[in-house]
Amino acid sequence: MTSAKMHADEVDIDASLVGRLVAAQFPQWADLPVTKVRSAGTDNAMYRLGDDMAVRLPLTPGAARGVDKEQRWLPRLAPLLPLAVPMPLGKGVPGEGYDLPWSVYRWLDGENVFDEPLTDLRAAAVELGRFVVALRQVDATAGPPSFRGGPLRTRDDDVRVAIRDLDADGTLDGAAATAAWEAALRVPAWHGAPVWVHSDLLPGNLLARDGRLSAVIDFGGLGVGDPACDMMAAWAVLSAETRDLFRAAAGADDATWARGRGWALCFGLTALHYYRVTNPVLADVGRRTICEALADCRGTTT
């Protein structure tokens, strides 16, 4: 694989750079081997450090904003959650020509669900539903706003551009996508107190071991807001046959569920539109999510 590229200053991120950063800032780990972790993710580069740790380096200044958030909140949330999550072990600072903060975490065994599909979707649906319930039950005082925690309407322009372009090149039925999106916009908004949400429960942010869900990773989008965005996993990860198990475990009412389907459409349409050339893996997740959400809409009256 080619090395990841820092968008901000064109610094190559490779194992040599990571080794220098670790040696300079965490000399107790300087002799440990550094190896690249393959990923279809777009925001961070990941390297394994020895057998028990991982180094995560943001690729953009926007992604770097998640470093302080994860360092602050994950140690507080982890003991309260029913699935394993990354545990920060150290915070790195800019150096060696790399100009963003970065993190060292405890290594979590497993493969992301891009690469190792879940074989027990029924169990995963229940476990993931219980995870989002546990997360939203944690005191959200002082939590930062989620980037997907507000009204769906804030994404209207981006979604309509995606529908227009994907319809024009024959990728999807624009009329069906528009009808489903407009139905989601008509759903009553969230009026409850903000709750904790992961905001990005997609296959690349879930780990599996032997086909079973084992961990939730990448909390860069962690924040507080409308719990509907975490329902997105029902269409991005699960099947029609297991979706109701997730909904029951997550305790989603009709409006939250319908807004969640809207978030799934929003993600799917914008991901397919943006990544169809540059990131085929993420584009395929977007395509599947659109198909699942539209099929669900066809069986739903609004």
N, C-alpha and C positions, 0 to 999 in steps of 0.2 A: 504494500500500500504506500501511496505517497504520504508525506507528512502533512499534518494539519497546518493551516496557514492563519496567522493572526490578521484579521481584517484591518485593525487599527494601525499597525506599524510594520506589517509585512515580515514579522519575525517568524521563522520556521519553528514550529513546535515539534520536537522529536525527542527520542529517548536521551540523547546527549544533553539537550537543554534541561530536561526534567532532572537528570542526574546532577547537573551543576546547581540547579535551584535547591534540590534536597541537601546536597553536600554543604552549601553555603548557609542554609537556614536551619537545617535539622541534622547536624553532624552525627548524631547518634544513629542515623539511618544511612549514612553516606556509602557504606559498603554493600547495601542491598541491591540486587539486580532490578533494573527498570525495563518493563516490556509494554509495548503498545497493546491496548485493548480495542479490538475492532468494534465499530459502532456506526449506525446510520444516523446518529444524532447530529444536530446542526449547531448546537450552542456551546458544547464543551469537548475537549479532548481528554481521554482517560488513559492512564498508565497504571499498570500494576507495580507495586513497590514491595519486593520480597514476596512472601507467601500470604501475608496477613493485612496488607494495606493497599490503598489505591490513591493515586494523585489525580485530581480533577482540575483542569485548567480551562477557564472560559475562553471562547474564541472571539467574543465581542465585548465591548464595554457594557452593553445591555445585559448580557448573560452574567457579567461580573457582579451585577447588583444582587444576584442571588447568593453570593459568597457569605456576606455578613448575615443575611437572613437565615441561611442554613446553620451557620455557626452559632447563632443565638437561639434558634427555636428548636432544632432537631434534638438536642439533649433533653429539652423539656417535654417534647412530644413522644419521643421513642418509648419510654416506659409505659405509656398509656395506650399504645397501639397494638393490635393483635397480629400484625405482620412485621417482619424485620424491616428497618429503614436504615439509611446510612448514618453512621455515628462519626462526627468530626473528631479527629485526633490532633489536628494542628492547622493553623492558618498561615499561609505563606504570603509574602509581600512581593511587589515588583522587584525584579532583579535579572541579571544576566541578559539584558536586552528585552525581556518580557515585561510589559508595563501594566499588568493587571494583578489583582489579588487572586489567590488560588488556595486549594484545600487538600489536606490529607485526611482520608477516611479509613475506617476499618473495612477490610475487604468482605464483601458478601458473596458467598458461593451461589452459583446459578448462571443461567443463560437468559438474556432478554428474550421476551416472547416473540420478537421478530424472528429470532433464530431457532428457538425451541418452543413451538406452539404448545399451548396447554392441552393436555389430553383428557383431563377431568374437568370439563367446563362447569359441571353442576357444582362441584366443590368450590371451584374458583369463584363462581357467581356469588355464593353465600359468603365466602371469606372476604371478597372485595366489598360486598355490601356491608358487612360488619366493620370493615376497616373505615369506610366513609362515615358510618355512624359514630365510631369511637373518635374519629378526628373532629367531627363537628360538635361533639360533647365537651371538648376541651375548652376551657375559658378562653374566649377570643379577645379579651381586653388587650389593647395596644397592638393587636395584630395588624400587619400591613394590608392594604387593599389587594385583593386578587385581580390579576389581569383579565380573568374571565368571570369575575364576581359581580359585575354590574348588569344592566339591562342588555338583552340581545340586540336591541335597536342600535346600540353603539357600533355594531359590526355590519349594519345594513349596506353601506356603500361598498365595502370590500366583497361582501357576499354577492351582491348584484353584478359587480364587475366579473367575478368568477363565473357566475351563471351565464352571463352574456358571452364570454369568450369560449367557455367549454361547450355551450350550445352551438356557437358559430362553427366550431371545427368538428362537430358531430360526436363529441365525447359523451354528452349526456342530453337528456330531454329537458330543455330549458323550461318549458311550460310546467312540467311536473315538479321540477326543483323549485321554481318560483312559487307555485301553489303551496308546497310544503313549507317553504320559508315564511311566506306571508301568514300561514296558519300559526306558525310558532310565534310570530310577532304579535298575534292577537291574544295570546295566552296571558292571563293576569300576571302582573309583575310580583316579585318577592317583596313582602312588606315586613318580614320578620327581622329580628336582630341579625347582624352579620355573624356567620359561623366560619370555622376553619375549613378550607378546601385545599386539596392538592392542586387542582386546576388543570392537570395534564395527564390524566390516567389513560395512557396510550400503550400499545404493546411494547414499545422501546423503553418504557419506564416501569415495567413489571419484570421481575425475575422468576424463572421457573427452575425447579429441580425435579428430574424424572417426570416431567410433564405436569407437576403440581405447582401452583402458585406459592412462592416462598418469600418474596420481598417486594416492596415498592420503593423505587429510587427516584432521583432527580426532583428535588423539592425547590428548584429555582422559581417555580410559579406559585409556591405556597403563599397563601394569604387568606383574607376573610372576605365574605360576601355571600351571595346567593348560592345555596348548596346545589343548585341545578347543574352547574358545570361538571360536577363529579359524577353525574348520571351518564355523561358522555360515554363512559366505558361500556355501557350496555350495548351500544351500537358499534363502537370501535374495537371491542375486544371479544364480546360474548356473541352467542348465537340466538336466534329467535326462540329456540327451545329452552334456553337457560335464562333469558332476559327477565322473566317474571320472578325467578328465584332471587336474582340480584335486587329487583325492585322491592320485594318483600323484606329482604334482609336490610336494605337501605332505608326502609320506611318512607318511601317517596309518595307524596300525594299526587293527585292527577295533574295539577298545574306544574309542580316541580318536575315531574316526569316529562311533561310536554315541553317545558323549557329545555330540559336536558336533551331531548331529541333535537331541538333547535340548535343547541350548542354542538351536537354531533354533526348536523348538517353544515354548520358554520365551519367547523374544523375541516370536515371532509372536502368541502368545496374549495376553501382557500388553500388547503394543503395540496390538493391535486392541481389546482391552477398554478401555484407558485413553484412546486417541486417536480412537476411532471418531466422536466428535462434534467434537472440538476441532482435529484435525489429519488431515484425510482422506488426505493423501498418505502420511503415516507409517502410518496405519491400513491403507491398501491394501498397503503393503509387508508389514505384519504378516499380512494375509489371504493374500497370495500365499505367504509363507513357511510358514504353516500348511498350505496346500494341497500345497505341494511336499514337506514333511516327512511328512505323512500318506500321500501317494501312495507315497513311498519306503518307508514302514513297511509298507504293504500288500504290497510286493514283497520284504520282508525277514523272515526267520525269526529269532526271538530265543531 
